[in-house]
Each structure stands twice: as structure tokens, then as C-alpha cells.
Amino acid sequence: MARILFGVQGEGMGHAIRSDILLRYLTKNHEIRIFAGNRAYKFLSKRFRHVEEIESQNIGYKNSRVVFFGTIWLNLKKFPKFRVSYRKLKQTVKDFQPDIIISDFEALTNFLGNFSKAPLIQINNQNDIIFRKNKLKLSQVAAYINTWLVTKVFTFGADKYIMYSLDPMEDTEKKIYTGNLIKDEMKKRKHRYGDHIFVYQTSNTGEKLIDILKQLDENFIVYGFNKNKKEKNIIFRKFNDDIYFEDYCEAKALIANGGLTTITEAIYMKKPILSIPIKGQYEQVFNAKTVEKMGFGMYLKEGSKEKITEFLNKQPKYTKNLQKYKPISNEQIFRKVEKQIRLLS
């Protein structure tokens, strides 16, 4: 049994959701102290003991793009709160004497780990992006540089990097690649190919996409517009976990931006994917390009009737490719993480 200090990024919910899955396994075998901010703290504090709130870092955006200097400025304004949180973390290290510090893209925990005797593990998907060779178009260079800089600042100096990846590479001594964790709710449900396409939108460009979908001879169930309504061939739904999972599991394909969790779940259920990333978010572009490279779907810079029709016509090919794919299980991921904990503690 190891004593682990575990930090979770509080911006958005992706880090908290996958950390919830991992922590439910780790708390069976280890003594854990969890630190998180914002929505991640509220989410995790309802599920685990020993969860402490810290000030969470913000990611700066301009026109939906990650911006490095905007990120620095946002967080400089919160410096007094970070000092209080850092003192709390230091006191926990002194009292708890962790054997390992683990950070899921949480910068304060990562910074502390660089000045602690305890080894530091970074576990996230962002490092997978910057550790690979990326073929960039000129229009993607600025977004990639900003993503690279923010990731470097948030994750520098770790002893090990464990990376959630859609397409894992070979491990090295310091870089460990694995698949993505799947929620139990998704694993327990039966998956089939129904007569609708599941659409998940989180950007303000969604209205243009809806206008295109109304012109197609398909049925769509759409989440992300916060309304329950039917318009022509489209059913809009507000979020409700049970109905959401049912709609997703019974869809014949997915249309979404490019978030890792949504794409991972689609691959797990072997649903073809049309990814239209939010402009300027290189992480989503990276995910979309990976999906296309693996033959599981299509990456579009923006939607059009012709391109979406092309995707629909290629669904059988994508489905066939997905049927051959064997995902990495949660248990395999847990074993990889456990192995690194044993090696370092």
C-alpha cells in the first residue's frame, strides 16, 4: 500500500470524470489524499473521503482558442489564492508523507512534486499531443504552440508520464501510453445500431450544423442546446444521464466536436465518428485527425451538406474498421498505473 497525493485539474469535467474511475480503483489498495478545484472538487468530494479544495488554474481562450499568455494572465490574477492552496498542499506533504504524487494536469500539484522527495507522475492526455510529431497546416501552428506551452507549464519535470491515448505508441522508460478509461454506465449498457445519429455539440457553431442536418434524410438526436423539442428530423434533448446513455448506446453514428471522452466512448461502442473540432482548439483537432487516421471516421474543419453526406455514405466502411478494433480495458489501464506506482514507491 502506498500513500498517494493526487491532484485533479478543475477546468472542465473531463479530468474529474476519468480521475473518478481511476481513484475508485486506487482507493481499494492505497491511502489517497485528493486535491481539486472548481467543479472537479464538487464532483469528487461527493464520491471520496479526504478531498481538499484548492484554487484551480484557468485555461485562457480567445475566440475559442487556447492562448498561452491569456492563460498566464488569468492565473497571475489569482496568485494570492494559489499561495494559500500551495501552503495547504505543502502542509499535507509534511503531515501525510506521500510515497507518490500524481497529477492529472493539475499545475500546483505538479509544481509541488518538482520540489518534493516523492516521485511525480503526470497522467493526462495532453502530453500525448506534445510528445508526438504533429504534421501541422499553417493555420494550426499558433493553436499547437499555445497548447504545447500550456501543457509544458502544467506538467514539467515529472518522473513518469502516463498518457491516455486513442492510438497508444510504444512505451519508453519515462513515457507510458495507454488507452482511455470508460465509465461503468457505458460498459453496463447494451450497444446496438439504431435508426438515429447521435449529435453532441458544445460550441456556438452548432446552429449552422443543425441547418445542414435538417436537409438530410436521416434522424438525429441532438444534445448541447439545453432544450427538449422536435424540429423536422431532429429531436433536441436536455441532459439526463439515463436518456443520454440510452440515446448514445443505440445510435448508429456520432457527430461531435472533438472531446476525448465522447470520441473514446464512440470507439468503445464501435460507432463511426464525424468530428468537427471547435476552431482553434488543437487538442480537438488532434483527436479528430487520429480518428480519421485510424479509419474510424472523418475529420472536418467545418460541416457542409456534401461532406456530411460523404460521411454517411462511408459509415459501413468505418463500422467494419471499428469491428476489428480491440479497445484497451480499464483493468489493463489500472495495471499499468499500478506498475508505475510500485516502481517508484
C-alpha positions as CSV (number, residue, x, y, z in Angstrom):
1,M,0.0,0.0,0.0
2,A,1.3,3.4,-1.0
3,R,0.4,6.9,0.3
4,I,-0.6,9.0,-2.7
5,L,-1.3,12.7,-3.1
6,F,-3.5,13.0,-6.1
7,G,-4.2,16.4,-7.9
8,V,-7.0,16.9,-10.4
9,Q,-7.4,19.8,-12.9
10,G,-10.6,21.7,-12.1
11,E,-11.1,23.3,-15.5
12,G,-14.0,21.4,-17.3
13,M,-15.1,18.0,-16.2
14,G,-13.1,15.6,-18.4
15,H,-10.2,15.3,-15.9
16,A,-12.5,14.8,-12.9
17,I,-14.6,12.1,-14.7
18,R,-11.7,9.9,-15.6
19,S,-9.9,10.5,-12.3
20,D,-13.1,9.3,-10.6
21,I,-12.8,6.0,-12.4
22,L,-9.1,5.7,-11.6
23,L,-9.5,6.7,-8.0
24,R,-12.2,4.2,-7.3
25,Y,-9.6,1.5,-8.2
26,L,-6.6,3.2,-6.4
27,T,-8.5,3.8,-3.1
28,K,-9.0,0.0,-2.8
29,N,-5.3,-0.6,-2.4
30,H,-3.7,2.7,-1.4
31,E,-4.2,5.6,1.0
32,I,-5.1,8.7,-1.0
33,R,-5.4,12.4,-0.4
34,I,-7.2,14.2,-3.3
35,F,-6.8,17.9,-4.2
36,A,-9.1,19.6,-6.8
37,G,-10.8,22.9,-7.5
38,N,-13.9,24.2,-9.2
39,R,-16.4,21.6,-10.5
40,A,-13.9,18.8,-10.0
41,Y,-13.8,19.4,-6.3
42,K,-17.6,19.4,-6.0
43,F,-17.8,16.3,-8.1
44,L,-15.1,14.3,-6.4
45,S,-15.9,15.4,-2.8
46,K,-19.3,13.6,-3.1
47,R,-17.5,10.3,-4.1
48,F,-14.4,10.1,-1.9
49,R,-13.1,10.8,1.6
50,H,-10.1,13.1,2.1
51,V,-10.8,15.5,-0.7
52,E,-9.4,19.0,-0.2
53,E,-10.4,22.1,-2.2
54,I,-7.6,24.2,-3.8
55,E,-7.7,27.1,-6.2
56,S,-7.8,25.7,-9.7
57,Q,-6.0,27.1,-12.7
58,N,-7.9,28.5,-15.7
59,I,-7.1,28.0,-19.3
60,G,-7.2,31.2,-21.3
61,Y,-9.3,31.3,-24.5
62,K,-9.7,33.8,-27.3
63,N,-12.2,33.1,-30.0
64,S,-12.3,29.5,-28.6
65,R,-8.5,29.2,-29.0
66,V,-6.2,28.2,-26.1
67,V,-3.9,31.2,-25.6
68,F,-0.7,30.8,-23.6
69,F,-0.3,34.5,-22.5
70,G,-4.0,34.7,-21.7
71,T,-3.6,31.6,-19.5
72,I,-0.6,33.2,-17.7
73,W,-2.5,36.5,-17.1
74,L,-5.7,34.7,-15.8
75,N,-3.7,32.8,-13.3
76,L,-1.4,35.7,-12.2
77,K,-4.5,37.5,-11.1
78,K,-5.3,34.5,-8.8
79,F,-1.7,34.3,-7.4
80,P,-2.7,35.1,-3.7
81,K,-5.2,32.3,-3.8
82,F,-2.7,29.9,-5.3
83,R,-0.3,30.8,-2.4
84,V,-2.9,29.7,0.1
85,S,-3.6,26.5,-1.8
86,Y,0.1,25.7,-2.2
87,R,0.6,26.1,1.5
88,K,-2.2,23.6,2.1
89,L,-0.5,21.2,-0.3
90,K,2.9,21.6,1.4
91,Q,1.3,21.0,4.8
92,T,-0.3,17.8,3.6
93,V,3.1,16.6,2.2
94,K,4.6,17.3,5.6
95,D,1.8,15.6,7.6
96,F,0.9,12.8,5.2
97,Q,4.4,12.0,3.8
98,P,3.2,10.7,0.4
99,D,5.2,8.0,-1.3
100,I,4.0,9.2,-4.7
101,I,2.5,12.4,-6.1
102,I,0.1,12.0,-9.1
103,S,-1.3,14.9,-11.1
104,D,-3.9,14.9,-13.8
105,F,-2.9,18.1,-15.4
106,E,-3.1,20.0,-12.1
107,A,-0.3,22.6,-12.1
108,L,0.0,23.3,-8.3
109,T,0.4,19.6,-7.5
110,N,2.9,19.2,-10.4
111,F,4.9,22.2,-9.1
112,L,4.9,20.8,-5.6
113,G,6.1,17.4,-7.0
114,N,9.1,19.0,-8.5
115,F,10.3,20.2,-5.1
116,S,9.3,17.1,-3.1
117,K,11.2,14.0,-2.3
118,A,8.2,11.9,-3.5
119,P,8.3,10.9,-7.2
120,L,5.9,12.7,-9.5
121,I,3.6,11.0,-12.1
122,Q,1.7,13.1,-14.6
123,I,-1.3,11.2,-16.0
124,N,-3.3,13.0,-18.7
125,N,-4.0,13.1,-22.5
126,Q,-2.4,16.5,-23.2
127,N,1.2,15.1,-23.1
128,D,0.3,12.6,-25.8
129,I,-0.2,15.6,-28.1
130,I,3.1,17.3,-27.5
131,F,5.3,14.2,-27.3
132,R,4.3,13.2,-30.9
133,K,5.4,14.5,-34.2
134,N,2.5,16.6,-35.4
135,K,2.0,17.3,-39.1
136,L,0.7,20.9,-39.0
137,K,-1.0,23.1,-41.5
138,L,0.0,26.7,-41.3
139,S,-3.4,27.6,-39.9
140,Q,-2.8,25.1,-37.0
141,V,0.6,26.3,-35.9
142,A,-0.5,29.0,-33.5
143,A,-3.1,26.7,-31.8
144,Y,-0.5,24.0,-31.5
145,I,2.2,26.3,-30.0
146,N,-0.3,27.6,-27.4
147,T,-1.3,24.0,-26.5
148,W,2.4,23.0,-26.3
149,L,3.3,25.9,-24.0
150,V,0.3,25.5,-21.6
151,T,1.0,21.7,-21.4
152,K,4.7,22.2,-20.7
153,V,4.0,24.7,-17.9
154,F,1.3,22.5,-16.3
155,T,3.2,19.2,-16.5
156,F,7.0,19.9,-16.5
157,G,9.5,17.8,-14.6
158,A,7.5,14.6,-13.9
159,D,9.4,11.3,-13.3
160,K,6.8,9.4,-15.4
161,Y,4.2,10.5,-17.9
162,I,1.2,8.2,-18.3
163,M,-0.8,9.2,-21.3
164,Y,-4.4,8.4,-22.2
165,S,-4.4,7.9,-25.9
166,L,-6.7,7.0,-28.8
167,D,-3.7,5.4,-30.5
168,P,-1.1,4.4,-28.0
169,M,2.6,4.3,-29.0
170,E,5.3,2.0,-27.6
171,D,6.3,2.7,-24.0
172,T,9.6,4.2,-23.1
173,E,11.2,4.3,-19.6
174,K,9.6,7.7,-18.9
175,K,6.6,7.8,-21.3
176,I,3.8,5.3,-20.7
177,Y,1.0,5.1,-23.2
178,T,-2.4,3.5,-22.5
179,G,-6.0,3.7,-23.7
180,N,-8.8,5.7,-22.2
181,L,-11.0,4.9,-19.2
182,I,-14.6,4.1,-19.9
183,K,-17.4,4.9,-17.4
184,D,-19.2,2.0,-15.8
185,E,-22.5,3.4,-17.1
186,M,-21.3,2.9,-20.6
187,K,-19.9,-0.6,-20.0
188,K,-23.1,-1.9,-18.4
189,R,-25.4,-1.0,-21.3
190,K,-26.1,-2.9,-24.4
191,H,-24.9,-1.3,-27.6
192,R,-26.7,-1.6,-30.9
193,Y,-27.1,0.3,-34.2
194,G,-30.5,2.1,-34.1
195,D,-32.0,4.4,-36.7
196,H,-30.7,7.7,-35.4
197,I,-27.4,9.6,-35.4
198,F,-26.2,11.0,-32.0
199,V,-25.1,14.6,-32.1
200,Y,-23.2,16.2,-29.3
201,Q,-22.4,19.9,-29.7
202,T,-20.6,22.2,-27.2
203,S,-19.7,25.1,-29.4
204,N,-21.6,28.2,-30.7
205,T,-21.2,27.0,-34.3
206,G,-23.9,24.3,-33.7
207,E,-26.7,26.3,-35.3
208,K,-25.1,26.1,-38.7
209,L,-24.7,22.3,-38.3
210,I,-28.4,22.0,-37.4
211,D,-29.5,23.8,-40.5
212,I,-27.5,21.3,-42.6
213,L,-28.8,18.3,-40.7
214,K,-32.4,19.3,-41.4
215,Q,-31.6,18.9,-45.1
216,L,-30.6,15.2,-44.8
217,D,-32.6,12.1,-45.0
218,E,-31.6,10.9,-41.5
219,N,-32.9,11.1,-38.0
220,F,-30.8,12.9,-35.4
221,I,-30.9,13.2,-31.6
222,V,-29.0,16.3,-30.5
223,Y,-27.6,17.3,-27.1
224,G,-26.0,20.6,-26.2
225,F,-28.7,23.1,-26.9
226,N,-30.4,22.8,-23.5
227,K,-33.9,22.2,-24.8
228,N,-36.5,19.5,-25.4
229,K,-38.0,20.0,-28.8
230,K,-38.6,18.3,-32.1
231,E,-37.9,20.1,-35.4
232,K,-38.3,18.1,-38.6
233,N,-35.9,15.1,-38.5
234,I,-34.2,16.4,-35.3
235,I,-35.0,15.7,-31.6
236,F,-33.3,18.1,-29.2
237,R,-32.8,16.8,-25.6
238,K,-31.7,18.4,-22.4
239,F,-29.1,16.4,-20.4
240,N,-30.5,13.4,-18.4
241,D,-28.0,10.7,-17.7
242,D,-30.3,7.7,-18.3
243,I,-31.8,9.0,-21.5
244,Y,-28.4,10.4,-22.7
245,F,-26.7,7.0,-22.4
246,E,-29.6,5.2,-24.0
247,D,-29.6,7.5,-27.0
248,Y,-25.9,7.3,-27.3
249,C,-25.7,3.5,-27.0
250,E,-28.5,3.0,-29.6
251,A,-27.1,5.4,-32.2
252,K,-25.6,4.2,-35.5
253,A,-23.0,7.0,-35.6
254,L,-21.7,10.1,-33.8
255,I,-21.3,13.7,-34.8
256,A,-19.4,15.8,-32.3
257,N,-16.7,18.3,-31.8
258,G,-13.6,16.5,-30.7
259,G,-13.6,15.9,-27.0
260,L,-11.6,12.9,-25.9
261,T,-14.2,11.3,-23.7
262,T,-17.0,11.4,-26.3
263,I,-14.8,10.1,-29.0
264,T,-13.4,7.3,-26.7
265,E,-16.9,6.2,-25.9
266,A,-17.9,6.1,-29.6
267,I,-14.9,3.9,-30.4
268,Y,-15.6,1.6,-27.5
269,M,-19.2,1.2,-28.8
270,K,-17.9,0.9,-32.4
271,K,-19.9,3.9,-33.7
272,P,-18.5,5.8,-36.7
273,I,-17.4,9.3,-35.8
274,L,-17.7,12.6,-37.7
275,S,-15.6,15.1,-35.8
276,I,-15.9,18.8,-36.4
277,P,-13.5,20.4,-33.8
278,I,-14.1,23.8,-32.3
279,K,-11.9,26.2,-34.3
280,G,-8.6,27.0,-32.6
281,Q,-8.7,24.0,-30.1
282,Y,-5.8,22.0,-31.2
283,E,-6.5,19.2,-28.8
284,Q,-9.8,18.5,-30.6
285,V,-8.1,18.7,-34.0
286,F,-5.5,16.2,-32.8
287,N,-8.3,13.8,-31.7
288,A,-10.2,14.3,-35.0
289,K,-7.1,13.6,-37.1
290,T,-6.4,10.5,-35.1
291,V,-9.9,9.2,-35.6
292,E,-9.5,9.7,-39.4
293,K,-6.0,8.1,-39.5
294,M,-7.3,5.0,-37.7
295,G,-10.2,4.7,-40.2
296,F,-12.9,5.2,-37.7
297,G,-14.5,8.3,-39.1
298,M,-13.9,11.7,-40.7
299,Y,-12.4,15.0,-39.6
300,L,-14.0,18.2,-41.0
301,K,-12.8,21.7,-40.4
302,E,-16.5,22.8,-40.8
303,G,-19.7,21.0,-41.8
304,S,-21.3,21.0,-45.2
305,K,-24.1,19.0,-46.7
306,E,-21.8,17.4,-49.2
307,K,-19.2,16.4,-46.7
308,I,-21.7,15.1,-44.1
309,T,-23.4,13.1,-46.9
310,E,-20.0,11.6,-47.8
311,F,-19.5,10.6,-44.1
312,L,-23.0,8.9,-44.1
313,N,-22.1,7.0,-47.3
314,K,-18.9,5.8,-45.7
315,Q,-20.5,4.5,-42.5
316,P,-20.3,0.8,-43.5
317,K,-16.6,1.1,-44.1
318,Y,-16.0,2.9,-40.8
319,T,-18.1,0.3,-38.9
320,K,-16.2,-2.5,-40.5
321,N,-12.9,-1.0,-39.3
322,L,-14.2,-0.4,-35.8
323,Q,-15.4,-4.1,-35.5
324,K,-11.7,-5.1,-35.9
325,Y,-10.6,-2.8,-33.1
326,K,-9.9,-4.3,-29.6
327,P,-10.0,-1.5,-27.0
328,I,-7.7,-1.4,-24.0
329,S,-9.8,-2.3,-20.9
330,N,-10.0,-0.3,-17.7
331,E,-8.3,-3.2,-15.9
332,Q,-5.3,-3.1,-18.3
333,I,-5.0,0.6,-17.6
334,F,-5.2,0.1,-13.9
335,R,-2.4,-2.5,-14.1
336,K,-0.2,-0.1,-16.0
337,V,-0.7,2.7,-13.4
338,E,-0.2,0.2,-10.5
339,K,3.1,-1.0,-12.1
340,Q,4.4,2.6,-12.2
341,I,3.4,3.2,-8.6
342,R,5.2,0.0,-7.5
343,L,8.3,1.0,-9.4
344,L,8.5,4.5,-7.9
345,S,7.3,4.0,-4.3
